[in-house]
Amino acid sequence: MTRPVDLQFYAFFVMVLAGVALGLGYDTYRAFRAICRPNGWIGAAADLLFGLWAFFLFGSALLLGNWGDLRVYVAVGVGIGLAFYHYFGRRPYQRAARWVAGLLATATRKTRRTVVAWSATAGKVSLSVVRKLGGGCGRRGLPPQDE
């Protein structure tokens, strides 16, 4: 039984989008492995999770676009989507990912510095309050602070 051309184009386009999504997911996973460097069974578990994600993405696209029929144009569509991503989308995506990673690193660094500064200030304030109130460390209190 033949399908109308518009449904065939829809199925093919869904598979092309699945190929682009697989390329994006693979590059994201490669970046994750480069940053975290999981070894041993954690690396194997991460590989298994990526494989399951890719399987469910491909299966969902196959069900959504082609009602589960595995045809030659499905593989061609995924291949074209991967090639399209590789030639046109990979570098901008990697540049954007590096930019986001830099933003996250900067935000983490600044947050850490702020928390350390606030903690140090809170420690100094509480220490001065304890000294002014006469201590609490035995009868003599805390030793005087050298400034």
Steps between C-alpha positions, in 0.01 A plus 500: 500500500637839406487802722427854386807708423434745782506218758819363349660845521382534859650163596827583325520846663436353848788259445727784383415687821573183697842487334570861599386427857726193514794714387425762766464234766825334398695826516346580837594156627855537367532832685367337818756219472780750435412704809411221744728221368297213645701178536419139569142403561386866515625554146332180388174606667523843334554333160202274564279797594603687186427193289156462661429871443599469133291184462190662648551817295531300180208273594278795589583675174435179310159459665411867464608544142466160340262303725779254578578397142872456458576584138811599308406868497497495881872423506559748218309770692695441821825500302409827328406652835833396653689632199304827507581545868864408449557747218278791607416475868791340678736798529234753606367251755847433640570875515171559683569209735845641583343841563238350734767294676707817547199682642432216741864486605507876560174492694625209711830675569331828597244321717776311678695823561189674632414215735857487630506878552165497681609207716822677593309820582244310707783322686675828577177664618408209724854488641492871584157462666630213712806704600291804594264288708788363702562178322359169588818299495570457867550777754748705307315509167671512166851642467516855361512527124825629347428763243 
